[in-house]
Amino acid sequence: MIGSQDLLIALVLGLFLFGAKKLPELARGLGESLKEFKKGTESDKEPGTPVGAPSPVSRACPSCQASLEVDWRHCPRCGTTVVPDHTPTARP
C-alpha cells in the first residue's frame, strides 16, 4: 500500500528529475490527456444507451447464439470463427 512517505519521496524525485518549473507543465499535460481520452471513449456511445447494452447493429453467433458486433471475426464467448456480413466470402 502506498503511504505518505512513498508519495513524499516520489514528489522529491520528480522535483529533482524534472525541476520545479517543468513539473506543473507535466501534470497539466497528463490531465489534458486524460480528459481527451475520457471524451473520446464517451463519444463512441450514443446518448441514452446504457453501458452494457448491445449496439444497435448486431448479429448472433451461429454456434452459441451470443450477440456479436458486425465487424467481429470471432465469437468472444465460444471462439467460433465468424465471417462478417459486409465482407464477401472467398470462393476456391
PyRosetta script that sets phi, psi and omega in degrees:
from pyrosetta import init, pose_from_sequence

init()
pose = pose_from_sequence("MIGSQDLLIALVLGLFLFGAKKLPELARGLGESLKEFKKGTESDKEPGTPVGAPSPVSRACPSCQASLEVDWRHCPRCGTTVVPDHTPTARP")
pose.set_psi(1, 141.1)
pose.set_omega(1, -178.3)
pose.set_phi(2, -82.9)
pose.set_psi(2, 125.2)
pose.set_omega(2, 179.7)
pose.set_phi(3, -104.5)
pose.set_psi(3, -178.5)
pose.set_omega(3, -178.2)
pose.set_phi(4, -69.4)
pose.set_psi(4, -32.1)
pose.set_omega(4, 177.9)
pose.set_phi(5, -66.1)
pose.set_psi(5, -39.0)
pose.set_omega(5, 178.8)
pose.set_phi(6, -63.5)
pose.set_psi(6, -42.2)
pose.set_omega(6, 178.9)
pose.set_phi(7, -66.3)
pose.set_psi(7, -38.7)
pose.set_omega(7, 178.7)
pose.set_phi(8, -64.9)
pose.set_psi(8, -42.4)
pose.set_omega(8, 178.1)
pose.set_phi(9, -64.5)
pose.set_psi(9, -41.8)
pose.set_omega(9, 178.7)
pose.set_phi(10, -63.7)
pose.set_psi(10, -38.8)
pose.set_omega(10, 178.5)
pose.set_phi(11, -65.9)
pose.set_psi(11, -42.8)
pose.set_omega(11, 178.8)
pose.set_phi(12, -64.0)
pose.set_psi(12, -43.3)
pose.set_omega(12, 177.2)
pose.set_phi(13, -63.0)
pose.set_psi(13, -40.4)
pose.set_omega(13, 177.3)
pose.set_phi(14, -62.5)
pose.set_psi(14, -42.3)
pose.set_omega(14, 177.0)
pose.set_phi(15, -64.5)
pose.set_psi(15, -39.1)
pose.set_omega(15, -179.3)
pose.set_phi(16, -68.1)
pose.set_psi(16, -43.2)
pose.set_omega(16, -176.6)
pose.set_phi(17, -75.6)
pose.set_psi(17, -41.8)
pose.set_omega(17, -172.5)
pose.set_phi(18, -104.6)
pose.set_psi(18, -20.5)
pose.set_omega(18, -179.1)
pose.set_phi(19, 89.5)
pose.set_psi(19, 158.3)
pose.set_omega(19, -175.8)
pose.set_phi(20, -69.3)
pose.set_psi(20, -28.4)
pose.set_omega(20, -178.9)
pose.set_phi(21, -80.2)
pose.set_psi(21, -32.9)
pose.set_omega(21, -174.2)
pose.set_phi(22, -83.6)
pose.set_psi(22, -27.4)
pose.set_omega(22, -175.4)
pose.set_phi(23, -61.1)
pose.set_psi(23, -45.1)
pose.set_omega(23, 176.9)
pose.set_phi(24, -63.4)
pose.set_psi(24, -34.3)
pose.set_omega(24, 177.7)
pose.set_phi(25, -65.5)
pose.set_psi(25, -40.7)
pose.set_omega(25, 178.0)
pose.set_phi(26, -64.6)
pose.set_psi(26, -42.3)
pose.set_omega(26, 179.4)
pose.set_phi(27, -64.6)
pose.set_psi(27, -40.7)
pose.set_omega(27, 179.0)
pose.set_phi(28, -63.8)
pose.set_psi(28, -42.9)
pose.set_omega(28, 178.1)
pose.set_phi(29, -63.5)
pose.set_psi(29, -39.4)
pose.set_omega(29, 177.3)
pose.set_phi(30, -64.4)
pose.set_psi(30, -42.2)
pose.set_omega(30, 178.4)
pose.set_phi(31, -62.9)
pose.set_psi(31, -41.7)
pose.set_omega(31, 178.6)
pose.set_phi(32, -66.8)
pose.set_psi(32, -37.4)
pose.set_omega(32, 178.1)
pose.set_phi(33, -64.2)
pose.set_psi(33, -44.2)
pose.set_omega(33, 178.1)
pose.set_phi(34, -63.9)
pose.set_psi(34, -38.1)
pose.set_omega(34, 178.9)
pose.set_phi(35, -64.8)
pose.set_psi(35, -43.1)
pose.set_omega(35, 177.7)
pose.set_phi(36, -63.6)
pose.set_psi(36, -42.3)
pose.set_omega(36, 179.0)
pose.set_phi(37, -61.7)
pose.set_psi(37, -44.9)
pose.set_omega(37, 179.8)
pose.set_phi(38, -63.7)
pose.set_psi(38, -41.9)
pose.set_omega(38, 179.5)
pose.set_phi(39, -65.5)
pose.set_psi(39, -37.8)
pose.set_omega(39, 179.5)
pose.set_phi(40, -68.4)
pose.set_psi(40, -38.0)
pose.set_omega(40, 179.3)
pose.set_phi(41, -74.1)
pose.set_psi(41, -30.9)
pose.set_omega(41, 178.9)
pose.set_phi(42, -78.3)
pose.set_psi(42, -26.6)
pose.set_omega(42, -178.0)
pose.set_phi(43, -75.5)
pose.set_psi(43, -16.2)
pose.set_omega(43, 178.5)
pose.set_phi(44, -71.7)
pose.set_psi(44, -26.2)
pose.set_omega(44, -178.4)
pose.set_phi(45, -87.9)
pose.set_psi(45, 150.3)
pose.set_omega(45, 174.1)
pose.set_phi(46, -80.5)
pose.set_psi(46, 144.6)
pose.set_omega(46, 178.7)
pose.set_phi(47, -63.7)
pose.set_psi(47, 137.8)
pose.set_omega(47, 178.0)
pose.set_phi(48, 90.3)
pose.set_psi(48, -5.4)
pose.set_omega(48, 177.9)
pose.set_phi(49, -91.5)
pose.set_psi(49, 132.2)
pose.set_omega(49, 177.4)
pose.set_phi(50, -65.3)
pose.set_psi(50, 160.2)
pose.set_omega(50, -174.2)
pose.set_phi(51, -62.1)
pose.set_psi(51, -42.8)
pose.set_omega(51, -176.5)
pose.set_phi(52, -90.1)
pose.set_psi(52, 5.7)
pose.set_omega(52, -176.0)
pose.set_phi(53, -73.3)
pose.set_psi(53, 143.1)
pose.set_omega(53, 176.9)
pose.set_phi(54, -69.4)
pose.set_psi(54, 154.4)
pose.set_omega(54, 180.0)
pose.set_phi(55, -69.2)
pose.set_psi(55, 158.8)
pose.set_omega(55, -177.2)
pose.set_phi(56, -62.2)
pose.set_psi(56, -31.6)
pose.set_omega(56, 179.8)
pose.set_phi(57, -104.9)
pose.set_psi(57, 107.2)
pose.set_omega(57, 179.7)
pose.set_phi(58, -146.9)
pose.set_psi(58, 169.8)
pose.set_omega(58, 177.5)
pose.set_phi(59, -144.9)
pose.set_psi(59, 175.9)
pose.set_omega(59, -175.4)
pose.set_phi(60, -109.8)
pose.set_psi(60, 147.3)
pose.set_omega(60, 175.8)
pose.set_phi(61, -69.3)
pose.set_psi(61, 134.7)
pose.set_omega(61, -179.5)
pose.set_phi(62, -68.0)
pose.set_psi(62, -20.1)
pose.set_omega(62, -177.4)
pose.set_phi(63, -90.6)
pose.set_psi(63, -53.3)
pose.set_omega(63, -173.6)
pose.set_phi(64, -113.1)
pose.set_psi(64, -1.2)
pose.set_omega(64, 179.1)
pose.set_phi(65, 64.0)
pose.set_psi(65, 24.0)
pose.set_omega(65, 175.5)
pose.set_phi(66, -73.6)
pose.set_psi(66, 151.1)
pose.set_omega(66, 179.1)
pose.set_phi(67, -72.4)
pose.set_psi(67, 131.7)
pose.set_omega(67, -177.8)
pose.set_phi(68, -124.9)
pose.set_psi(68, 148.2)
pose.set_omega(68, 170.9)
pose.set_phi(69, -75.2)
pose.set_psi(69, 160.6)
pose.set_omega(69, -175.5)
pose.set_phi(70, -64.0)
pose.set_psi(70, -40.1)
pose.set_omega(70, -174.3)
pose.set_phi(71, -92.5)
pose.set_psi(71, 6.2)
pose.set_omega(71, 177.8)
pose.set_phi(72, -73.5)
pose.set_psi(72, 139.3)
pose.set_omega(72, 179.1)
pose.set_phi(73, -102.7)
pose.set_psi(73, -16.0)
pose.set_omega(73, 178.3)
pose.set_phi(74, -134.7)
pose.set_psi(74, 146.0)
pose.set_omega(74, 176.4)
pose.set_phi(75, -76.4)
pose.set_psi(75, 127.8)
pose.set_omega(75, -179.9)
pose.set_phi(76, -71.7)
pose.set_psi(76, -18.1)
pose.set_omega(76, -177.2)
pose.set_phi(77, -86.1)
pose.set_psi(77, -48.0)
pose.set_omega(77, -175.4)
pose.set_phi(78, -115.6)
pose.set_psi(78, -11.8)
pose.set_omega(78, 177.2)
pose.set_phi(79, 83.9)
pose.set_psi(79, 7.7)
pose.set_omega(79, 179.5)
pose.set_phi(80, -66.6)
pose.set_psi(80, 136.2)
pose.set_omega(80, 176.4)
pose.set_phi(81, -74.1)
pose.set_psi(81, 129.9)
pose.set_omega(81, -177.1)
pose.set_phi(82, -126.2)
pose.set_psi(82, 131.6)
pose.set_omega(82, 177.9)
pose.set_phi(83, -84.5)
pose.set_psi(83, 125.7)
pose.set_omega(83, 178.0)
pose.set_phi(84, -60.6)
pose.set_psi(84, 148.7)
pose.set_omega(84, -178.4)
pose.set_phi(85, -65.2)
pose.set_psi(85, -35.2)
pose.set_omega(85, -174.7)
pose.set_phi(86, -85.0)
pose.set_psi(86, -7.0)
pose.set_omega(86, 179.8)
pose.set_phi(87, -99.0)
pose.set_psi(87, 123.6)
pose.set_omega(87, 177.9)
pose.set_phi(88, -67.5)
pose.set_psi(88, 141.8)
pose.set_omega(88, -179.6)
pose.set_phi(89, -80.2)
pose.set_psi(89, 142.8)
pose.set_omega(89, -180.0)
pose.set_phi(90, -83.0)
pose.set_psi(90, 135.2)
pose.set_omega(90, 177.9)
pose.set_phi(91, -106.5)
pose.set_psi(91, 138.1)
pose.set_omega(91, -179.0)
pose.set_phi(92, -70.8)
pose.dump_pdb("model.pdb")
